[in-house]
């Protein structure tokens, strides 16, 4: 009998759902205070995960979830980039 590998789980900062890491998108704030999308999941800095779903992205924008989590002003272009990813 072979062991089943453990699937890494992450919690969405908007919905608080636990999901597999591959179904989430990582957003990072680095030491300079820049906030950006991390497609590799390996960039240095404070990371937070968000579900890849247009509704979740819109909810995050309306409730200013990313601003609360990272404690910096978020550029609106980040939200438009998130919506483009959801549209794919």
N, C-alpha and C positions, 0 to 999 in steps of 0.2 A: 504494500500500500504506500503510495507516494503522498507526501505532505502537501496540503494545499497552501499556496503562498498567501500571505496576508495582504489584502488590498489596502493601501494607505487611504485613510478617510480624512476629509477636511470639512470644517464648518463654514457655511456661507454667512458673511457678515450681515446680510440683509434678512434672509429667511430663517437663519439659525438651523438649517437642515444639514445633517451629515451626509456627504456624498463622496463617491470615489474621487480621488485627486484629479484624475484625467477628465472628469466632467466639470471641473471648476477652472476659473481663470484667476491667476495671481496678479495682484496689483501691489506695487512696491513704492515705498518712500525711502529715498537714500539719505545719507548724512547731510547733503546740500539742501534737502527739503523738496526735491523734485519728486513728483508722483507720476508713475508711468506703468503701462501694462508690461508684464514680464511673461512672454510666451514660453520661455525655457523653464521657468520656475526655479532658477538658480541664481538670480541676481542678488547682490548684497543689499541689505537694507531690511526695513520692517515690512513684512508682507502680510497681506490679507487676501482671503479667497472669496470669490463671488460666483454664483451659479451662472452658467452661460444661458441666459434667457432674457429676451428683450424686455419682458414685464419686470423682471428683477432689476435690470439696469435702470429702467424708468423710475422704479420705486426708490432706488438708491439715490437718483438725482433729485427727486422730489423731497426726500427726507434728509438729504445732505449727509448720508451715512458715511461716505468716504471722508468728508471734512471732519466728522466727529472721530472717526477711527484714527486718522493720521494727524489730526490737529493742525492742519494747514489749509489754506484756500485752494480749492481744486479748480483747475482751468476747465471751462466748459468743453473744450476740444477733447478732453479725455472721455467725457460722456458720449460725444458723437462717435469717437473711435470704438467705444464699447457697443454702441448700437449698430455700427457697421459689421462688427464681428458677429453679432446676433443675427444679422440679415443674411449671413453666408449660408 
